[in-house]
Amino acid sequence: MLRRLLTRIKPRTADQRALAIKIKAIIGYLPHNLICYEQALRHHSVSKTIHHSGSKDSNERLEFLGDAMLNAIVADYLFKKYPFKDEGFLTQLRSKIVSRESLNELAIKIQLNKIVEYDRRALQNINLRNSIFGNALEAFLGAVFLDGGFEACKKFITAKLLRYHIDVDKLQITESNFKGRLIEYGQKNGCQIEFEVDEQIDGKNKIYTIKVIMDSKELGQAQHISKKKAEQMAAQKAFEFMGVVPSE
């Protein structure tokens, strides 16, 4: 209904027309209100102050809206797809789908990363590097909602993302507790497992570098702003190095 009521705002410049065509390739139709999408694709590193309060025309407000839409629609999708699964299963599976890593990968798969505006120097910050495109995808979903309404947003998430780019059935059996599995592996095979931690300050953030050591031999390392995430990533790399399947 909202989509039909909106008056289509025609792109005025060649750049706007080109952007509208790229967005159509992603969502399946020409956007009615291109302004929503322009803001959704504008990272705060290239935004401008637009209010005396310090508010900027970045995609962060739309990210908040898109995050709410994504969680609600994914929850509805999983609730209907798995009618006999409990809330613990549904919560864990939704967390995998909406994780920052998953959203970053999704943004790249649909080529959203190619139209996001950001200062390339922002990628030097590990926090931004791990989240910039995933955050933009959430903001993009907020723009789809404002432009076409809830049903358009739901259709895009379910038809374009969940069914086409995410294998939900495979994801439910994907191992995520690599650290726990690695510790179990060490106990079963009489190996000593250690997680060496190195902390560094990067602006306002702490960067954790985790090394996995097995019997004095380094098997893998990873870096992240989350210590727990870095441990899981390092443990996963250790399994890959050994050529061992975590569930074994």
C-alpha positions in Angstrom: 0.0 0.0 0.0 2.8 2.4 1.0 4.6 1.7 -2.2 1.5 2.5 -4.4 0.9 5.8 -2.5 4.5 7.0 -2.9 5.1 9.3 -5.8 8.1 8.1 -7.7 11.0 10.5 -7.3 12.8 10.4 -10.6 16.7 10.4 -10.5 17.9 13.7 -11.7 21.6 13.0 -12.5 23.4 10.4 -14.5 24.9 9.1 -11.3 21.5 8.8 -9.7 20.1 6.9 -12.7 23.0 4.5 -12.7 22.5 3.9 -8.9 18.8 3.3 -9.5 19.6 0.6 -12.1 22.1 -1.1 -9.7 19.5 -1.1 -7.0 16.9 -2.6 -9.3 19.4 -5.4 -10.1 19.4 -6.2 -6.3 15.7 -5.7 -5.3 14.0 -6.5 -8.6 12.4 -3.2 -9.3 13.3 0.5 -9.7 13.2 2.3 -6.3 10.4 4.8 -5.8 12.4 7.0 -3.4 16.0 6.9 -4.3 16.9 9.2 -1.4 16.3 6.4 1.1 18.8 4.2 -0.6 21.4 6.9 -1.1 21.4 7.4 2.7 21.4 3.7 3.4 24.6 3.4 1.3 26.4 6.3 2.9 28.8 5.2 5.6 29.5 7.7 8.4 33.1 8.1 7.3 31.8 10.2 4.3 28.7 11.7 5.9 28.0 15.3 6.8 26.5 16.9 9.8 22.9 17.9 9.1 21.6 19.0 12.5 22.9 21.2 15.3 22.7 18.2 17.6 25.5 16.7 15.6 23.3 14.2 13.7 24.8 13.1 10.4 23.3 11.9 7.1 24.9 8.5 7.5 23.2 5.1 7.3 23.2 4.5 11.0 19.6 5.3 11.7 18.4 3.2 8.8 20.7 0.4 10.1 18.7 0.4 13.3 15.4 0.1 11.4 16.7 -2.6 9.0 18.1 -4.6 11.9 14.6 -4.7 13.5 13.0 -5.7 10.2 15.6 -8.4 9.6 15.2 -10.0 13.0 11.4 -10.0 12.9 11.2 -11.4 9.3 13.9 -14.1 9.9 12.2 -15.1 13.1 8.8 -15.5 11.2 10.5 -17.4 8.4 12.2 -19.9 10.8 9.1 -20.2 13.0 7.1 -21.4 10.0 9.8 -23.5 8.4 10.5 -25.5 11.6 7.1 -25.9 13.3 8.3 -28.6 15.8 11.6 -27.0 16.8 12.0 -25.3 20.2 12.9 -21.6 20.9 16.5 -22.5 21.6 17.0 -24.0 18.2 15.2 -21.1 16.4 17.2 -18.5 18.4 20.6 -20.2 17.6 19.8 -20.5 13.9 18.6 -16.9 13.6 21.8 -15.8 15.3 23.8 -17.6 12.7 21.8 -15.9 9.9 22.0 -12.4 11.2 25.6 -12.5 12.5 27.9 -9.8 11.3 30.0 -12.2 9.3 26.9 -13.6 7.6 25.6 -10.2 6.7 29.0 -9.1 5.4 29.0 -12.2 3.1 25.5 -11.5 2.0 26.2 -7.9 1.1 29.1 -9.1 -1.0 27.1 -11.8 -2.7 24.4 -9.4 -3.8 27.1 -6.9 -4.8 26.0 -4.3 -2.3 29.6 -3.6 -1.4 30.2 -2.2 -4.8 27.7 0.7 -4.3 28.4 1.6 -0.6 30.0 5.0 -0.2 32.8 5.0 2.4 36.3 6.4 3.0 38.7 3.6 1.9 40.9 4.5 4.9 38.0 3.1 7.1 39.0 -0.4 6.1 42.3 0.0 8.0 40.1 -0.2 11.2 39.5 -3.9 11.9 36.2 -3.1 13.5 34.9 -1.3 10.4 36.4 -3.9 8.1 34.4 -6.6 9.8 31.1 -4.7 9.8 30.9 -2.0 7.1 29.1 -4.0 4.5 26.9 -5.9 6.9 25.8 -2.7 8.5 25.1 -1.2 5.1 22.9 -4.3 4.3 20.8 -3.7 7.4 20.5 0.0 6.4 19.5 -1.1 2.9 16.7 -3.2 4.3 15.5 -0.2 6.2 15.4 1.7 2.9 13.5 -1.1 1.3 10.9 -1.0 4.1 10.5 2.8 3.8 10.3 2.7 0.1 8.0 -0.3 -0.4 6.5 -1.2 3.0 6.7 -4.3 5.2 5.6 -6.8 2.5 8.3 -5.5 0.0 10.9 -5.8 2.7 9.7 -9.3 3.7 9.7 -10.5 0.1 13.2 -9.2 -0.5 14.6 -10.9 2.6 12.9 -14.2 2.1 13.0 -14.5 -1.7 16.3 -12.7 -2.5 18.4 -13.5 0.6 17.1 -16.5 2.6 16.0 -18.8 -0.2 18.6 -17.8 -2.8 21.8 -17.0 -0.9 21.5 -18.9 2.4 21.2 -22.7 2.8 19.3 -22.7 6.1 19.2 -26.5 6.3 23.0 -26.7 6.0 23.5 -23.8 8.4 21.6 -25.5 11.2 24.3 -28.3 11.3 27.2 -26.0 10.8 29.6 -26.2 13.7 30.1 -22.8 15.5 31.7 -23.9 18.8 35.2 -24.6 17.3 37.0 -23.8 20.5 35.0 -26.3 22.5 35.4 -29.0 19.9 39.2 -28.3 19.7 39.5 -28.7 23.5 37.6 -32.0 23.3 39.8 -33.1 20.5 42.9 -32.4 22.6 41.5 -34.3 25.6 40.6 -37.3 23.5 44.0 -37.4 21.7 46.2 -36.5 24.7 47.3 -33.2 23.3 47.8 -30.0 25.2 45.8 -27.1 23.8 46.6 -23.5 24.6 45.1 -20.2 23.4 47.7 -17.4 23.6 46.2 -13.9 23.8 47.7 -10.6 22.6 45.9 -7.3 23.2 46.4 -4.1 21.2 44.7 -0.8 21.2 43.3 0.5 18.0 41.6 3.9 18.6 38.7 3.2 21.0 38.8 -0.6 20.4 40.9 -3.5 21.7 42.2 -5.8 19.1 42.6 -9.4 20.2 45.1 -11.7 18.4 44.6 -15.4 19.4 47.1 -18.1 18.6 46.2 -21.8 19.0 49.2 -23.8 20.3 49.1 -27.6 20.4 52.1 -29.3 22.0 54.2 -26.2 21.4 53.2 -26.0 17.7 51.2 -23.1 16.4 48.2 -24.3 14.4 46.4 -21.1 13.6 45.7 -17.6 14.7 43.0 -15.0 14.2 42.3 -11.3 15.0 39.1 -9.7 16.1 37.7 -7.0 18.4 35.8 -9.7 20.2 38.0 -12.1 22.2 35.5 -14.9 22.0 35.1 -14.5 18.2 38.9 -14.4 17.7 39.2 -17.7 19.7 36.5 -19.4 17.6 38.2 -18.2 14.4 41.6 -19.4 15.5 40.2 -22.7 16.6 38.5 -23.1 13.2 41.8 -22.4 11.4 43.5 -25.0 13.6 41.1 -27.6 12.5 41.6 -26.6 8.8 45.4 -26.8 9.3 45.1 -30.3 10.7 42.6 -31.4 8.1 40.2 -32.6 10.8 36.4 -32.2 10.8 35.4 -30.5 14.1 32.5 -33.0 14.8 34.9 -36.0 14.7 
